[in-house]
Amino acid sequence: MSTVDGGTVLEARKVRYYSYNDEAAFFGWLDKISCVTSYAGRGDTLYIEIDAAAVGDDDFIDLFALFRRYGVDREQLRPLDQGHFASWF
């Protein structure tokens, strides 16, 4: 996780999709998470910008689940945890 121009950026590196619909499901899920403000790929990394101040429990759970399912480093979510999900790490 990093900050760029005041926004918080998560990195999804080398995400493996097993089919077109699998990739569509990933981005569809990302589009439904309300704290995600934008995303863009460069090379083998997808940069996901979020509004860290807007991350509620539901957003955190969805980000954690999405990252777990697709093998994205979940440790970068730790600073977003309000203390409710420490045992998940």
N, CA, C and O of each residue as an XYZ file, in Angstrom:
356
protein
N       0.852     -1.174      0.000
C       0.000      0.000      0.000
C       0.894      1.231      0.000
O       1.903      1.290      0.702
N       0.503      2.201     -0.794
C       1.234      3.457     -0.845
C       0.237      4.592     -1.006
O      -0.950      4.360     -1.239
N       0.717      5.804     -0.883
C      -0.135      6.961     -1.108
C       0.415      7.757     -2.277
O       1.622      7.963     -2.403
N      -0.493      8.195     -3.123
C      -0.137      8.998     -4.291
C      -1.141     10.127     -4.393
O      -2.345      9.885     -4.476
N      -0.654     11.364     -4.389
C      -1.526     12.534     -4.489
C      -2.668     12.476     -3.478
O      -3.799     12.839     -3.801
N      -2.384     12.024     -2.265
C      -3.385     11.990     -1.209
C      -4.275     10.765     -1.219
O      -5.031     10.549     -0.272
N      -4.204      9.950     -2.277
C      -5.004      8.727     -2.342
C      -4.185      7.533     -1.885
O      -2.955      7.563     -1.920
N      -4.858      6.503     -1.464
C      -4.199      5.278     -1.040
C      -4.242      4.295     -2.196
O      -5.298      4.079     -2.791
N      -3.112      3.702     -2.516
C      -3.010      2.804     -3.662
C      -2.586      1.419     -3.198
O      -1.562      1.256     -2.534
N      -3.387      0.430     -3.556
C      -3.075     -0.967     -3.303
C      -2.525     -1.557     -4.595
O      -2.866     -1.098     -5.684
N      -1.678     -2.567     -4.478
C      -1.078     -3.169     -5.657
C      -1.435     -4.641     -5.761
O      -1.226     -5.412     -4.824
N      -1.972     -5.018     -6.899
C      -2.276     -6.415     -7.201
C      -1.289     -6.844     -8.287
O      -1.422     -6.464     -9.450
N      -0.303     -7.639     -7.890
C       0.759     -8.032     -8.822
C       0.532     -9.453     -9.334
O       0.182    -10.366     -8.585
N       0.744     -9.597    -10.616
C       0.710    -10.913    -11.265
C      -0.546    -11.709    -10.934
O      -0.464    -12.898    -10.626
N      -1.695    -11.069    -10.996
C      -2.958    -11.758    -10.741
C      -3.198    -12.756    -11.875
O      -3.063    -12.414    -13.050
N      -3.549    -13.971    -11.519
C      -3.800    -15.009    -12.511
C      -5.305    -15.210    -12.663
O      -6.016    -15.488    -11.697
N      -5.761    -15.065    -13.885
C      -7.160    -15.320    -14.221
C      -7.192    -16.612    -15.036
O      -6.324    -16.840    -15.879
N      -8.181    -17.446    -14.787
C      -8.239    -18.741    -15.452
C      -9.165    -18.753    -16.657
O      -9.214    -19.731    -17.403
N      -9.894    -17.671    -16.841
C     -10.756    -17.549    -18.013
C     -11.174    -16.090    -18.150
O     -10.959    -15.277    -17.251
N     -11.773    -15.780    -19.288
C     -12.286    -14.425    -19.503
C     -13.300    -14.075    -18.421
O     -13.259    -12.973    -17.874
N     -14.214    -15.000    -18.100
C     -15.231    -14.718    -17.087
C     -14.635    -14.573    -15.692
O     -15.163    -13.829    -14.866
N     -13.543    -15.276    -15.427
C     -12.860    -15.127    -14.148
C     -12.293    -13.711    -14.020
O     -12.415    -13.079    -12.971
N     -11.678    -13.225    -15.085
C     -11.159    -11.858    -15.088
C     -12.299    -10.848    -14.958
O     -12.182     -9.865    -14.225
N     -13.392    -11.090    -15.663
C     -14.558    -10.196    -15.580
C     -15.128    -10.186    -14.164
O     -15.570     -9.143    -13.681
N     -15.119    -11.342    -13.499
C     -15.619    -11.422    -12.121
C     -14.740    -10.593    -11.183
O     -15.249     -9.901    -10.302
N     -13.421    -10.664    -11.373
C     -12.497     -9.885    -10.551
C     -12.808     -8.397    -10.658
O     -12.960     -7.710     -9.647
N     -12.900     -7.905    -11.894
C     -13.132     -6.470    -12.076
C     -14.562     -6.081    -11.706
O     -14.797     -4.972    -11.228
N     -15.509     -6.978    -11.920
C     -16.886     -6.717    -11.491
C     -16.973     -6.555     -9.983
O     -17.668     -5.674     -9.478
N     -16.263     -7.411     -9.274
C     -16.236     -7.343     -7.815
C     -15.557     -6.051     -7.370
O     -16.039     -5.372     -6.464
N     -14.448     -5.717     -8.004
C     -13.734     -4.483     -7.685
C     -14.636     -3.261     -7.885
O     -14.624     -2.333     -7.077
N     -15.414     -3.271     -8.965
C     -16.325     -2.158     -9.259
C     -17.422     -2.003     -8.209
O     -17.981     -0.917     -8.060
N     -17.735     -3.066     -7.486
C     -18.812     -3.019     -6.488
C     -18.345     -2.560     -5.110
O     -19.174     -2.300     -4.238
N     -17.053     -2.458     -4.901
C     -16.535     -2.047     -3.592
C     -16.511     -0.515     -3.559
O     -15.780      0.128     -4.312
N     -17.315      0.040     -2.682
C     -17.580      1.486     -2.722
C     -16.364      2.370     -2.450
O     -16.332      3.509     -2.916
N     -15.374      1.890     -1.718
C     -14.208      2.731     -1.420
C     -13.192      2.747     -2.566
O     -12.247      3.535     -2.531
N     -13.365      1.899     -3.571
C     -12.450      1.884     -4.718
C     -12.811      3.054     -5.625
O     -13.934      3.145     -6.122
N     -11.857      3.937     -5.832
C     -12.125      5.130     -6.639
C     -11.654      4.982     -8.081
O     -12.227      5.585     -8.988
N     -10.604      4.175     -8.295
C     -10.127      3.933     -9.652
C      -9.115      2.804     -9.627
O      -8.646      2.396     -8.565
N      -8.787      2.308    -10.802
C      -7.715      1.326    -10.927
C      -7.143      1.415    -12.327
O      -7.828      1.793    -13.278
N      -5.871      1.057    -12.432
C      -5.185      1.083    -13.718
C      -4.041      0.086    -13.678
O      -3.370     -0.073    -12.658
N      -3.830     -0.578    -14.798
C      -2.751     -1.540    -14.887
C      -1.533     -0.952    -15.559
O      -1.626     -0.108    -16.449
N      -0.390     -1.426    -15.103
C       0.874     -1.069    -15.735
C       1.781     -2.284    -15.581
O       2.094     -2.706    -14.468
N       2.193     -2.833    -16.709
C       2.983     -4.058    -16.667
C       2.165     -5.184    -16.064
O       1.028     -5.417    -16.474
N       2.737     -5.886    -15.089
C       2.019     -6.998    -14.460
C       1.359     -6.593    -13.141
O       0.995     -7.452    -12.337
N       1.204     -5.282    -12.920
C       0.627     -4.782    -11.672
C      -0.622     -3.952    -11.937
O      -0.646     -3.096    -12.821
N      -1.656     -4.226    -11.150
C      -2.868     -3.415    -11.165
C      -2.808     -2.519     -9.940
O      -2.688     -3.005     -8.816
N      -2.891     -1.218    -10.152
C      -2.879     -0.233     -9.068
C      -4.320      0.137     -8.765
O      -5.046      0.621     -9.633
N      -4.723     -0.096     -7.532
C      -6.106      0.109     -7.100
C      -6.124      1.269     -6.123
O      -5.607      1.162     -5.011
N      -6.722      2.379     -6.540
C      -6.800      3.547     -5.659
C      -8.077      3.458     -4.847
O      -9.154      3.187     -5.378
N      -7.939      3.690     -3.553
C      -9.094      3.659     -2.662
C      -9.146      4.932     -1.835
O      -8.147      5.632     -1.668
N     -10.328      5.211     -1.324
C     -10.524      6.286     -0.360
C     -10.423      5.627      1.016
O     -11.399      5.065      1.513
N      -9.240      5.699      1.628
C      -8.997      5.008      2.894
C      -9.954      5.464      3.991
O     -10.325      4.672      4.858
N     -10.353      6.722      3.961
C     -11.273      7.241      4.982
C     -12.668      6.652      4.835
O     -13.459      6.694      5.778
N     -12.979      6.104      3.666
C     -14.312      5.563      3.407
C     -14.389      4.046      3.574
O     -15.438      3.451      3.324
N     -13.288      3.411      3.994
C     -13.274      1.960      4.136
C     -14.018      1.559      5.400
O     -13.512      1.726      6.510
N     -15.211      1.034      5.227
C     -15.976      0.496      6.341
C     -15.734     -0.997      6.449
O     -14.961     -1.568      5.680
N     -16.399     -1.628      7.410
C     -16.215     -3.064      7.602
C     -16.562     -3.862      6.350
O     -15.828     -4.780      5.983
N     -17.670     -3.525      5.690
C     -18.074     -4.270      4.492
C     -17.044     -4.131      3.378
O     -16.731     -5.110      2.701
N     -16.515     -2.929      3.180
C     -15.487     -2.724      2.166
C     -14.229     -3.520      2.509
O     -13.628     -4.153      1.642
N     -13.841     -3.481      3.778
C     -12.648     -4.206      4.194
C     -12.818     -5.702      3.946
O     -11.920     -6.354      3.414
N     -13.957     -6.236      4.328
C     -14.225     -7.664      4.136
C     -14.170     -8.024      2.653
O     -13.588     -9.042      2.279
N     -14.774     -7.191      1.810
C     -14.757     -7.463      0.370
C     -13.347     -7.386     -0.207
O     -12.965     -8.238     -1.010
N     -12.574     -6.387      0.185
C     -11.193     -6.292     -0.287
C     -10.387     -7.499      0.173
O      -9.637     -8.083     -0.609
N     -10.539     -7.869      1.427
C      -9.802     -9.005      1.971
C     -10.167    -10.282      1.219
O      -9.288    -11.056      0.839
N     -11.456    -10.498      1.006
C     -11.911    -11.705      0.303
C     -11.419    -11.729     -1.142
O     -10.955    -12.761     -1.628
N     -11.520    -10.602     -1.819
C     -11.057    -10.514     -3.204
C      -9.557    -10.794     -3.285
O      -9.107    -11.553     -4.144
N      -8.797    -10.185     -2.399
C      -7.353    -10.379     -2.407
C      -7.006    -11.827     -2.069
O      -6.089    -12.393     -2.664
N      -7.713    -12.423     -1.140
C      -7.441    -13.823     -0.791
C      -7.738    -14.738     -1.969
O      -6.929    -15.599     -2.316
N      -8.882    -14.553     -2.572
C      -9.305    -15.421     -3.677
C      -8.334    -15.361     -4.853
O      -8.082    -16.378     -5.498
N      -7.786    -14.178     -5.137
C      -6.925    -14.005     -6.301
C      -5.431    -13.939     -5.955
O      -4.609    -13.610     -6.811
N      -5.084    -14.249     -4.713
C      -3.684    -14.345     -4.330
C      -2.939    -13.026     -4.259
O      -1.726    -12.983     -4.462
N      -3.656    -11.953     -3.972
C      -3.032    -10.638     -3.839
C      -2.557    -10.475     -2.387
O      -3.223    -10.937     -1.461
N      -1.428     -9.831     -2.195
C      -0.862     -9.632     -0.864
C      -1.850     -8.902      0.049
O      -2.155     -7.729     -0.167
N      -2.344     -9.602      1.065
C      -3.332     -9.029      1.984
C      -2.690     -8.163      3.069
O      -3.385     -7.378      3.714
N      -1.389     -8.290      3.281
C      -0.725     -7.496      4.320
C      -0.894     -6.000      4.089
O      -0.905     -5.221      5.042
N      -1.026     -5.597      2.835
C      -1.191     -4.168      2.558
C      -2.537     -3.638      3.049
O      -2.748     -2.426      3.100
N      -3.450     -4.546      3.412
C      -4.752     -4.134      3.954
C      -4.688     -3.883      5.462
O      -5.576     -3.239      6.021
N      -3.660     -4.379      6.108
C      -3.563     -4.281      7.575
C      -3.752     -2.849      8.091
O      -4.471     -2.667      9.073
N      -3.140     -1.820      7.478
C      -3.335     -0.451      7.982
C      -4.785      0.043      7.869
O      -5.155      1.021      8.518
N      -5.595     -0.619      7.062
C      -6.998     -0.211      6.901
C      -7.907     -0.836      7.942
O      -9.053     -0.414      8.101
N      -7.402     -1.845      8.659
C      -8.190     -2.541      9.666
C      -8.410     -1.641     10.870
O      -7.461     -1.085     11.422
N      -9.652     -1.503     11.269
C     -10.001     -0.678     12.429
C      -9.871     -1.470     13.734
O     -10.368     -1.039     14.774
N      -9.209     -2.618     13.677
C      -9.024     -3.446     14.868
C      -9.974     -4.625     14.944
O      -9.850     -5.460     15.840
N     -10.912     -4.708     14.027
C     -11.895     -5.794     14.042
C     -11.389     -7.083     13.423
O     -11.906     -8.157     13.732
N     -10.393     -6.999     12.560
C     -10.021     -8.137     11.737
C      -8.568     -8.574     11.912
O      -8.031     -9.276     11.055
N      -7.935     -8.174     12.991
C      -6.510     -8.486     13.204
C      -6.242     -9.990     13.144
O      -5.194    -10.414     12.656
N      -7.169    -10.784     13.628
C      -6.961    -12.246     13.643
C      -6.964    -12.833     12.234
O      -6.503    -13.959     12.049
N      -7.463    -12.118     11.246
C      -7.500    -12.632      9.882
C      -6.108    -12.666      9.255
O      -5.870    -13.408      8.302
N      -5.207    -11.874      9.782
C      -3.870    -11.815      9.213
C      -3.016    -12.884      9.832
O      -1.840    -13.011      9.490
